[in-house]
Amino acid sequence: MTPRLIVSVSGLRDTTLDDAVDLVGELERRSVPVSLLVAPRRGHEYRLAEDAGTQDWLRHRRAQGDAIVLGGYDDAATKPRRPEFASIGPAEAAVRLAAADRLMAEMGLRTRVFAPPRWNASPGCLKALPGAGFRVCAALAGVHDVVRGTTQRGRALSIGEGFVADGWWCRALVAAAGRTAGAGGLVRLNISATQLSRRAPRAALLDAVDLVAGERGAQVARYEWSPVALVGAA
């Protein structure tokens, strides 16, 4: 079975934009599309609606074939305890999803794909997604088609943004990506843009991409919903 590869970048904002632009350029040279995880708000100090440069780049990247993914709404009240959508009921999830969807639509960045912060979605969140207009939820252990009720298995391998970014983990991530690809599975690589200024995390991400897409011959993909059911869904 041919392995598949999805590469994503989270933590996008004004202070991480230059490093993200550089990484996406490297991936574009490798003909690897990117899924860009975006939150309208990052605590009390950041609003994407006030960041015209990042908005423009995101719209440009979508026009080039990359995917925009809603990566949360506003973690200011929940981050000290748990990720924003990790222990949330359906009613509160619906409110947050609707607010985020409205803001993204106003910026011309609306998406039907959702990835909760740290990939952690509660049952209530998953229940609320279809009613809020979303079709896909990229969670920790797999990618859920919330319209069909199916899941394509494949664990998110992340660097930063709540996950380890040390050298030992970077090496382990490359090895895990190679094993999954060797077994014909779905390889999901993610890096927080806040880690891209560090050599080891950035190099590990690109090494894993080269191993999986180059040596293992994986089919590259994005987070997206298709009217045709995913192969390997269960």
Backbone as JSON, one array per atom type, in Angstrom:
{
  "sequence": "MTPRLIVSVSGLRDTTLDDAVDLVGELERRSVPVSLLVAPRRGHEYRLAEDAGTQDWLRHRRAQGDAIVLGGYDDAATKPRRPEFASIGPAEAAVRLAAADRLMAEMGLRTRVFAPPRWNASPGCLKALPGAGFRVCAALAGVHDVVRGTTQRGRALSIGEGFVADGWWCRALVAAAGRTAGAGGLVRLNISATQLSRRAPRAALLDAVDLVAGERGAQVARYEWSPVALVGAA",
  "N": [[0.85, -1.2, 0.0], [0.57, 2.22, -0.84], [2.2, 4.73, 0.96], [0.99, 7.76, 2.57], [1.51, 11.28, 2.9], [1.13, 14.04, 5.0], [1.89, 17.33, 5.65], [2.07, 19.83, 8.07], [1.88, 23.17, 9.46], [1.79, 24.9, 12.46], [0.87, 27.47, 14.89], [1.01, 29.96, 13.62], [1.61, 33.37, 13.1], [2.26, 36.96, 13.31], [4.88, 37.19, 14.39], [6.09, 34.81, 13.73], [5.99, 34.55, 11.06], [8.0, 35.03, 9.03], [9.81, 32.87, 9.29], [8.08, 30.77, 8.75], [7.39, 31.29, 6.08], [9.85, 30.81, 4.86], [10.22, 28.03, 5.39], [7.98, 26.93, 4.06], [8.66, 27.6, 1.47], [10.86, 25.89, 1.09], [9.52, 23.43, 1.18], [7.83, 23.72, -0.99], [9.65, 23.65, -3.08], [10.16, 20.99, -3.0], [7.87, 19.99, -3.97], [5.8, 19.55, -2.14], [2.76, 19.99, -0.66], [1.33, 22.15, 1.9], [-0.41, 22.17, 4.98], [-1.92, 24.7, 6.72], [-2.26, 25.64, 9.93], [-4.43, 27.66, 11.64], [-5.35, 30.06, 14.05], [-7.83, 32.38, 15.01], [-7.35, 34.01, 17.21], [-4.72, 34.5, 19.6], [-4.4, 34.14, 22.64], [-4.45, 37.09, 24.76], [-3.0, 38.95, 23.43], [-2.84, 38.85, 20.65], [-4.41, 39.18, 17.51], [-5.55, 37.82, 14.61], [-7.06, 39.2, 12.76], [-6.04, 41.73, 12.86], [-3.63, 41.53, 11.69], [-2.45, 42.07, 8.9], [-0.4, 41.28, 7.16], [0.11, 38.5, 7.64], [-2.43, 37.49, 7.04], [-2.6, 38.1, 4.26], [-0.54, 36.49, 3.25], [-1.46, 33.93, 3.9], [-3.8, 33.77, 2.33], [-2.6, 33.91, -0.16], [-1.08, 31.54, -0.12], [-3.1, 29.6, -0.05], [-4.19, 30.01, -2.57], [-2.11, 28.97, -4.01], [-2.39, 26.31, -3.61], [-2.12, 25.23, -1.07], [-3.52, 24.21, 2.13], [-5.89, 25.75, 4.28], [-6.47, 25.49, 7.68], [-8.62, 25.49, 10.42], [-7.31, 26.14, 13.47], [-8.21, 26.28, 16.12], [-9.82, 28.6, 18.41], [-9.65, 30.67, 20.58], [-7.37, 30.43, 22.96], [-6.97, 31.62, 25.42], [-8.35, 31.44, 27.89], [-8.22, 28.79, 28.57], [-5.76, 27.53, 28.19], [-3.85, 27.35, 30.41], [-4.79, 25.11, 31.77], [-5.94, 22.91, 30.12], [-5.79, 21.96, 26.64], [-7.72, 23.96, 24.34], [-10.08, 22.71, 23.17], [-10.22, 20.28, 24.42], [-11.68, 19.27, 26.61], [-14.34, 19.95, 26.33], [-17.86, 20.64, 26.13], [-20.59, 19.88, 23.81], [-22.25, 22.17, 23.39], [-20.77, 24.46, 24.21], [-18.59, 24.08, 22.54], [-19.8, 24.43, 20.03], [-20.43, 27.16, 20.13], [-17.87, 28.34, 20.24], [-16.76, 27.38, 17.84], [-18.49, 28.53, 15.96], [-17.97, 31.25, 16.37], [-15.25, 31.4, 15.67], [-15.42, 30.55, 13.0], [-16.91, 32.62, 11.86], [-15.13, 34.8, 12.1], [-12.99, 33.89, 10.53], [-14.25, 33.75, 8.04], [-14.78, 36.46, 7.57], [-12.24, 37.35, 7.05], [-11.66, 36.18, 4.68], [-10.73, 33.6, 4.83], [-12.06, 31.27, 5.3], [-12.67, 27.88, 6.22], [-13.37, 24.36, 5.97], [-12.19, 22.51, 7.49], [-10.89, 21.29, 10.52], [-8.56, 21.45, 13.18], [-7.93, 20.7, 16.37], [-6.31, 22.53, 19.06], [-3.2, 21.15, 19.98], [-4.07, 18.79, 18.94], [-6.21, 17.7, 20.27], [-9.35, 16.74, 20.67], [-12.45, 16.81, 22.24], [-15.19, 14.45, 22.84], [-17.53, 15.99, 22.79], [-16.76, 18.17, 21.22], [-16.28, 16.9, 18.74], [-18.89, 16.1, 18.21], [-20.13, 18.55, 17.82], [-19.02, 19.61, 15.51], [-20.1, 18.92, 12.79], [-22.58, 20.32, 12.75], [-21.65, 22.89, 12.87], [-20.7, 23.26, 10.41], [-18.34, 22.06, 9.65], [-16.26, 19.54, 8.14], [-14.1, 17.87, 8.42], [-11.97, 16.64, 10.97], [-8.86, 16.87, 12.19], [-7.32, 14.97, 14.38], [-5.44, 13.69, 17.25], [-4.9, 10.88, 16.96], [-5.85, 10.25, 14.46], [-7.53, 11.12, 11.34], [-10.62, 12.46, 11.2], [-13.55, 12.01, 9.37], [-16.18, 13.83, 9.73], [-18.61, 13.96, 8.57], [-19.2, 11.51, 7.32], [-18.65, 9.87, 9.42], [-16.31, 8.38, 9.67], [-12.86, 7.32, 10.1], [-9.5, 7.97, 9.29], [-6.72, 6.31, 10.17], [-3.76, 7.42, 11.78], [-1.2, 8.72, 13.49], [-0.53, 11.98, 14.74], [2.58, 13.46, 14.34], [4.34, 15.62, 16.04], [6.23, 18.65, 16.48], [6.95, 20.81, 18.99], [4.62, 23.39, 20.26], [3.14, 22.43, 22.57], [4.17, 19.91, 22.37], [7.16, 17.89, 22.54], [10.35, 19.32, 21.67], [12.97, 18.72, 21.71], [16.31, 17.51, 20.85], [16.47, 14.67, 20.91], [13.81, 13.93, 20.53], [13.31, 14.96, 18.01], [14.93, 13.3, 16.44], [13.68, 10.86, 16.98], [11.19, 11.36, 15.85], [11.73, 11.47, 13.09], [12.51, 8.82, 12.67], [10.14, 7.46, 13.4], [8.39, 8.42, 11.47], [9.53, 7.28, 9.19], [9.13, 4.54, 9.73], [6.33, 4.34, 9.76], [5.73, 5.08, 7.13], [7.05, 3.01, 5.8], [5.38, 0.94, 6.4], [3.25, 1.51, 4.87], [1.46, 3.43, 5.77], [-0.41, 6.38, 6.93], [1.37, 9.28, 7.19], [1.73, 11.91, 9.33], [3.02, 14.94, 9.71], [3.91, 17.63, 11.78], [4.9, 20.94, 12.6], [5.49, 23.47, 14.96], [5.45, 26.89, 14.19], [6.9, 28.48, 15.86], [9.15, 27.06, 16.45], [10.74, 27.08, 14.25], [12.91, 28.75, 14.0], [14.95, 27.43, 15.16], [17.61, 25.22, 14.53], [17.66, 22.35, 14.73], [14.89, 21.33, 15.03], [13.73, 22.3, 12.6], [15.39, 21.1, 10.67], [14.86, 18.41, 11.23], [12.18, 18.14, 10.51], [12.32, 18.56, 7.72], [14.09, 16.49, 7.06], [12.5, 14.27, 7.67], [10.45, 14.61, 5.81], [11.9, 14.3, 3.41], [12.7, 11.65, 3.69], [10.24, 10.24, 3.79], [8.67, 11.15, 1.56], [10.56, 11.13, -0.47], [12.51, 8.81, -0.33], [10.73, 6.77, 0.49], [8.63, 7.11, -1.2], [6.08, 8.31, -0.77], [2.69, 9.4, -1.27], [1.86, 12.73, -1.52], [-0.25, 14.93, 0.37], [-3.0, 17.01, 1.54], [-4.75, 18.35, 4.41], [-8.03, 17.9, 3.89], [-11.46, 17.77, 2.76], [-13.13, 15.3, 0.91], [-15.57, 14.45, -1.55], [-15.38, 11.86, -2.23], [-14.9, 8.9, -0.46], [-12.25, 8.46, 1.94], [-9.51, 6.32, 1.26], [-8.78, 3.52, 3.21], [-10.18, 4.32, 5.4], [-11.94, 3.7, 8.44]],
  "CA": [[0.0, 0.0, 0.0], [1.37, 3.44, -0.94], [2.02, 5.63, 2.11], [0.58, 9.14, 2.3], [2.19, 12.25, 3.74], [0.55, 15.36, 5.2], [2.77, 18.21, 6.42], [1.36, 21.02, 8.53], [2.58, 24.15, 10.3], [0.88, 25.55, 13.4], [1.48, 28.6, 15.58], [1.27, 31.03, 12.67], [1.28, 34.73, 13.51], [3.2, 37.94, 12.79], [6.26, 36.98, 14.85], [6.63, 33.56, 13.19], [5.68, 34.49, 9.64], [9.18, 34.93, 8.17], [10.33, 31.5, 9.34], [7.11, 29.91, 8.06], [7.55, 31.54, 4.65], [11.07, 30.13, 4.44], [9.98, 26.59, 5.38], [7.04, 26.59, 2.99], [9.42, 27.66, 0.24], [11.62, 24.63, 0.98], [8.58, 22.35, 0.86], [7.34, 23.94, -2.35], [10.69, 23.14, -3.98], [10.05, 19.54, -2.97], [6.51, 19.69, -4.47], [5.02, 19.06, -1.01], [1.81, 21.0, -0.17], [1.33, 22.36, 3.34], [-1.66, 22.54, 5.65], [-1.56, 25.8, 7.61], [-3.19, 25.67, 11.05], [-4.59, 29.08, 11.97], [-6.33, 30.43, 15.07], [-8.1, 33.83, 14.92], [-6.8, 34.71, 18.38], [-3.68, 33.79, 20.36], [-4.38, 34.81, 23.92], [-4.94, 38.46, 24.81], [-2.1, 39.88, 22.76], [-2.77, 38.69, 19.19], [-5.62, 39.01, 16.72], [-5.22, 37.66, 13.2], [-7.77, 40.24, 12.01], [-5.21, 42.94, 12.88], [-2.33, 41.14, 11.13], [-2.7, 42.04, 7.46], [0.66, 40.55, 6.46], [-0.14, 37.06, 7.74], [-3.64, 37.21, 6.25], [-2.28, 38.14, 2.82], [0.27, 35.31, 2.92], [-2.32, 32.76, 3.98], [-4.64, 33.75, 1.14], [-1.71, 33.57, -1.28], [-0.72, 30.12, -0.07], [-4.27, 28.82, -0.45], [-4.28, 30.12, -4.02], [-1.05, 28.13, -4.56], [-2.75, 24.91, -3.41], [-2.02, 24.79, 0.32], [-4.81, 24.15, 2.83], [-6.1, 26.5, 5.52], [-7.14, 24.65, 8.68], [-8.91, 26.19, 11.66], [-6.53, 25.49, 14.53], [-8.69, 26.73, 17.42], [-10.46, 29.92, 18.41], [-8.93, 31.56, 21.5], [-7.01, 29.56, 24.08], [-6.56, 32.43, 26.56], [-8.98, 31.03, 29.14], [-8.12, 27.35, 28.82], [-4.41, 27.0, 28.01], [-3.17, 26.92, 31.64], [-5.29, 23.83, 32.26], [-5.95, 21.91, 29.07], [-6.03, 22.57, 25.33], [-9.02, 24.64, 24.25], [-11.21, 21.85, 22.83], [-9.94, 18.94, 24.95], [-12.67, 18.8, 27.59], [-15.43, 20.89, 26.1], [-19.12, 20.03, 25.74], [-21.03, 20.27, 22.46], [-22.84, 23.51, 23.32], [-19.68, 25.44, 24.23], [-17.81, 23.89, 21.31], [-20.55, 25.04, 18.93], [-20.28, 28.61, 20.24], [-16.5, 28.7, 19.86], [-16.57, 27.1, 16.42], [-19.23, 29.54, 15.2], [-17.25, 32.52, 16.47], [-14.04, 31.28, 14.86], [-15.82, 30.47, 11.6], [-17.31, 33.96, 11.42], [-13.93, 35.62, 11.95], [-12.23, 33.41, 9.38], [-14.99, 34.14, 6.84], [-14.6, 37.89, 7.37], [-10.89, 37.56, 6.53], [-11.49, 35.44, 3.44], [-9.94, 32.41, 5.15], [-12.96, 30.23, 5.81], [-12.28, 26.51, 5.93], [-14.26, 23.33, 6.5], [-11.31, 21.55, 8.15], [-10.58, 21.73, 11.88], [-7.55, 20.72, 13.95], [-7.93, 21.32, 17.69], [-4.99, 22.73, 19.65], [-2.53, 19.92, 20.45], [-4.77, 17.67, 18.3], [-7.02, 17.08, 21.32], [-10.77, 17.08, 20.52], [-13.34, 16.05, 23.11], [-16.38, 13.93, 22.16], [-18.45, 17.09, 22.56], [-16.27, 18.92, 20.08], [-16.55, 16.11, 17.53], [-20.33, 16.12, 17.98], [-20.55, 19.88, 17.38], [-18.4, 20.03, 14.25], [-20.96, 18.92, 11.59], [-23.56, 21.39, 12.84], [-20.97, 24.16, 12.65], [-20.32, 23.31, 9.01], [-17.04, 21.44, 9.4], [-16.35, 18.21, 7.56], [-12.93, 17.06, 8.79], [-11.27, 16.97, 12.21], [-7.56, 16.21, 12.31], [-7.06, 14.78, 15.8], [-4.14, 13.12, 17.55], [-4.69, 9.51, 16.48], [-6.33, 10.04, 13.11], [-8.27, 12.19, 10.68], [-12.03, 12.09, 11.24], [-14.55, 12.55, 8.45], [-17.32, 13.94, 10.64], [-19.82, 13.81, 7.77], [-19.44, 10.07, 7.13], [-18.4, 9.13, 10.66], [-15.18, 7.46, 9.48], [-11.56, 7.83, 10.54], [-8.3, 7.41, 8.72], [-5.77, 6.23, 11.27], [-2.43, 7.96, 11.55], [-0.92, 9.6, 14.63], [0.18, 13.22, 14.45], [3.95, 13.56, 14.84], [4.47, 17.07, 16.15], [7.36, 19.28, 17.13], [6.55, 22.07, 19.6], [3.2, 23.69, 20.5], [2.64, 21.43, 23.5], [4.9, 18.67, 22.18], [8.6, 18.01, 22.75], [11.12, 19.81, 20.53], [14.38, 18.42, 21.97], [17.0, 16.77, 19.81], [16.14, 13.25, 20.92], [12.49, 13.76, 19.95], [13.43, 15.21, 16.57], [15.45, 12.07, 15.83], [12.64, 9.84, 17.09], [10.13, 11.68, 14.9], [12.16, 11.04, 11.75], [12.46, 7.35, 12.65], [8.74, 7.04, 13.43], [7.82, 8.72, 10.15], [10.02, 6.26, 8.26], [8.47, 3.25, 10.01], [4.93, 4.41, 9.31], [5.74, 5.06, 5.66], [7.44, 1.68, 5.38], [4.23, 0.06, 6.56], [2.19, 1.96, 3.97], [0.47, 4.18, 6.52], [-0.54, 7.82, 6.81], [2.36, 10.01, 7.98], [1.27, 13.28, 9.59], [4.09, 15.71, 10.32], [3.56, 19.01, 12.12], [5.87, 21.72, 13.37], [5.07, 24.81, 15.37], [6.28, 27.91, 13.57], [7.8, 29.05, 16.87], [10.35, 26.24, 16.5], [11.44, 27.1, 12.98], [14.17, 29.48, 14.11], [15.94, 26.5, 15.72], [18.1, 24.38, 13.44], [17.34, 20.92, 14.85], [13.51, 21.02, 14.66], [13.5, 22.55, 11.18], [16.08, 20.05, 9.91], [14.18, 17.13, 11.44], [10.97, 18.14, 9.69], [12.71, 18.37, 6.32], [14.64, 15.13, 6.92], [11.37, 13.33, 7.65], [9.78, 14.77, 4.51], [12.75, 13.69, 2.38], [12.65, 10.21, 3.87], [8.91, 9.69, 3.5], [8.25, 11.46, 0.19], [11.61, 10.78, -1.4], [12.95, 7.41, -0.29], [9.61, 5.84, 0.64], [7.69, 7.33, -2.3], [4.72, 8.59, -0.29], [1.82, 10.34, -1.97], [1.68, 13.92, -0.68], [-1.66, 15.33, 0.46], [-3.32, 18.08, 2.47], [-5.98, 18.12, 5.15], [-9.14, 18.38, 3.1], [-12.58, 16.84, 2.66], [-13.42, 14.9, -0.46], [-16.83, 13.73, -1.69], [-15.02, 10.42, -2.35], [-14.44, 8.45, 0.84], [-10.82, 8.19, 2.06], [-9.06, 4.95, 1.26], [-8.23, 3.14, 4.5], [-11.02, 4.75, 6.5], [-12.52, 2.59, 9.19]],
  "C": [[0.88, 1.25, 0.0], [1.13, 4.32, 0.27], [1.57, 7.01, 1.65], [1.24, 10.05, 3.31], [1.41, 13.56, 3.78], [1.5, 16.15, 6.11], [1.98, 19.45, 6.81], [2.26, 21.9, 9.39], [1.54, 24.84, 11.17], [1.58, 26.76, 14.02], [1.78, 29.78, 14.68], [0.77, 32.37, 13.2], [2.37, 35.67, 13.0], [4.65, 37.64, 13.15], [6.88, 35.69, 14.31], [6.52, 33.49, 11.67], [6.91, 34.29, 8.76], [9.74, 33.51, 8.14], [9.39, 30.54, 8.62], [7.23, 30.08, 6.55], [8.76, 30.78, 4.12], [10.87, 28.62, 4.37], [9.06, 26.19, 4.24], [7.72, 26.67, 1.63], [10.24, 26.4, 0.01], [10.7, 23.48, 0.59], [8.04, 22.5, -0.56], [8.36, 23.44, -3.37], [10.7, 21.63, -4.03], [8.69, 19.06, -3.49], [5.64, 19.07, -3.38], [4.07, 20.17, -0.55], [1.83, 21.05, 1.36], [-0.08, 22.67, 3.82], [-1.3, 23.53, 6.75], [-2.63, 25.95, 8.68], [-3.24, 27.08, 11.63], [-5.65, 29.25, 13.05], [-6.56, 31.93, 14.97], [-7.49, 34.64, 16.05], [-5.76, 33.84, 19.06], [-3.54, 34.5, 21.7], [-4.88, 36.25, 23.81], [-4.16, 39.4, 23.9], [-2.11, 39.8, 21.23], [-4.14, 38.45, 18.59], [-5.22, 38.91, 15.25], [-5.88, 38.74, 12.36], [-6.97, 41.54, 11.94], [-3.84, 42.71, 12.25], [-2.48, 40.96, 9.61], [-1.65, 41.23, 6.7], [0.45, 39.05, 6.48], [-1.39, 36.68, 6.96], [-3.33, 37.13, 4.76], [-1.51, 36.89, 2.41], [-0.58, 34.05, 2.93], [-3.24, 32.66, 2.76], [-3.82, 33.39, -0.1], [-1.39, 32.09, -1.29], [-1.91, 29.24, -0.45], [-4.44, 28.86, -1.98], [-3.23, 29.26, -4.72], [-1.31, 26.64, -4.31], [-2.59, 24.39, -2.0], [-3.39, 24.87, 0.99], [-4.79, 25.06, 4.05], [-6.93, 25.62, 6.45], [-7.39, 25.51, 9.92], [-8.23, 25.46, 12.81], [-6.93, 25.91, 15.93], [-9.34, 28.09, 17.29], [-9.67, 30.9, 19.27], [-8.63, 30.77, 22.76], [-6.69, 30.32, 25.35], [-7.09, 31.91, 27.88], [-8.71, 29.58, 29.5], [-6.69, 26.82, 28.8], [-3.71, 26.59, 29.31], [-3.6, 25.55, 32.14], [-5.18, 22.75, 31.19], [-6.11, 22.62, 27.73], [-7.49, 22.97, 25.17], [-10.21, 23.71, 24.03], [-11.08, 20.45, 23.43], [-11.02, 18.41, 25.88], [-13.93, 19.64, 27.52], [-16.7, 20.14, 25.7], [-19.58, 20.53, 24.39], [-21.57, 21.68, 22.37], [-21.74, 24.58, 23.3], [-18.82, 25.31, 22.98], [-18.49, 24.57, 20.13], [-20.39, 26.56, 18.94], [-18.9, 29.04, 19.78], [-16.26, 28.48, 18.37], [-17.28, 28.13, 15.56], [-18.5, 30.88, 15.21], [-15.99, 32.5, 15.6], [-14.37, 31.28, 13.38], [-16.21, 31.84, 11.06], [-16.08, 34.84, 11.19], [-13.11, 35.2, 10.74], [-12.92, 33.81, 8.07], [-14.79, 35.62, 6.54], [-13.22, 38.21, 6.78], [-10.64, 36.85, 5.21], [-10.67, 34.18, 3.63], [-10.81, 31.26, 5.65], [-12.51, 28.85, 5.35], [-13.3, 25.55, 6.52], [-13.47, 22.24, 7.21], [-10.87, 22.12, 9.49], [-9.5, 20.84, 12.48], [-7.46, 21.36, 15.32], [-6.51, 21.54, 18.2], [-4.46, 21.46, 20.29], [-3.26, 18.66, 19.97], [-5.78, 17.0, 19.23], [-8.47, 17.57, 21.22], [-11.62, 16.2, 21.42], [-14.48, 15.44, 22.29], [-17.41, 15.02, 21.88], [-18.06, 17.95, 21.38], [-16.58, 18.19, 18.77], [-18.04, 16.13, 17.19], [-20.79, 17.45, 17.39], [-20.06, 20.24, 15.99], [-19.33, 20.0, 13.04], [-21.98, 20.06, 11.6], [-22.96, 22.76, 12.61], [-20.44, 24.28, 11.22], [-18.98, 22.68, 8.67], [-17.21, 19.99, 8.94], [-15.23, 17.28, 8.0], [-12.39, 17.57, 10.11], [-9.97, 16.18, 12.25], [-7.19, 16.15, 13.78], [-5.77, 14.0, 16.0], [-3.92, 11.77, 16.89], [-5.16, 9.27, 15.06], [-7.1, 11.23, 12.59], [-9.72, 11.74, 10.54], [-12.81, 12.78, 10.13], [-15.84, 12.63, 9.26], [-18.65, 13.93, 9.89], [-20.18, 12.34, 7.65], [-19.28, 9.27, 8.42], [-17.29, 8.12, 10.53], [-13.89, 8.14, 9.92], [-10.45, 7.17, 9.77], [-7.21, 7.47, 9.79], [-4.4, 6.76, 10.85], [-2.14, 9.0, 12.62], [-0.15, 10.84, 14.19], [1.55, 13.2, 15.11], [4.33, 15.03, 14.84], [5.74, 17.49, 16.86], [6.89, 20.63, 17.66], [5.06, 22.2, 19.76], [2.55, 22.62, 21.39], [3.31, 20.08, 23.38], [6.4, 18.93, 22.3], [9.27, 18.53, 21.48], [12.61, 19.56, 20.72], [14.98, 17.57, 20.86], [16.63, 15.31, 19.75], [14.77, 13.0, 20.29], [12.52, 14.0, 18.44], [13.94, 13.97, 15.85], [14.4, 10.96, 15.86], [11.52, 10.08, 16.09], [10.5, 11.22, 13.49], [12.07, 9.52, 11.64], [11.03, 6.85, 12.61], [8.07, 7.29, 12.08], [8.26, 7.67, 9.13], [9.36, 4.92, 8.47], [7.04, 3.25, 9.5], [4.84, 4.35, 7.79], [6.1, 3.68, 5.14], [6.32, 0.67, 5.49], [3.05, 0.49, 5.7], [1.12, 2.8, 4.64], [0.43, 5.66, 6.19], [0.46, 8.49, 7.75], [1.9, 11.46, 8.1], [2.34, 14.02, 10.37], [3.62, 17.13, 10.59], [4.71, 19.66, 12.88], [5.25, 23.05, 13.74], [6.01, 25.83, 14.75], [7.22, 28.57, 14.57], [9.11, 28.28, 16.97], [11.22, 26.37, 15.25], [12.73, 27.92, 12.99], [15.29, 28.62, 14.69], [16.33, 25.48, 14.64], [17.6, 22.95, 13.53], [15.88, 20.61, 14.5], [13.23, 21.21, 13.17], [14.15, 21.46, 10.33], [15.38, 18.72, 10.04], [12.92, 17.04, 10.58], [11.32, 17.87, 8.23], [13.32, 16.99, 6.08], [13.52, 14.1, 6.84], [10.63, 13.41, 6.32], [10.59, 14.09, 3.41], [12.73, 12.17, 2.46], [11.33, 9.63, 3.38], [8.51, 9.91, 2.03], [9.28, 11.04, -0.84], [11.93, 9.3, -1.42], [11.79, 6.43, -0.24], [8.53, 6.04, -0.43], [6.27, 7.61, -1.89], [3.99, 9.56, -1.22], [1.57, 11.52, -1.05], [0.23, 14.38, -0.74], [-1.78, 16.5, 1.42], [-4.48, 17.61, 3.35], [-7.12, 18.73, 4.35], [-10.25, 17.32, 3.13], [-12.85, 16.54, 1.2], [-14.79, 14.23, -0.49], [-16.62, 12.24, -1.89], [-14.42, 10.0, -1.02], [-12.95, 8.15, 0.82], [-10.54, 6.7, 2.0], [-8.44, 4.64, 2.61], [-9.06, 3.63, 5.67], [-11.68, 3.56, 7.15], [-13.73, 3.07, 9.98]]
}
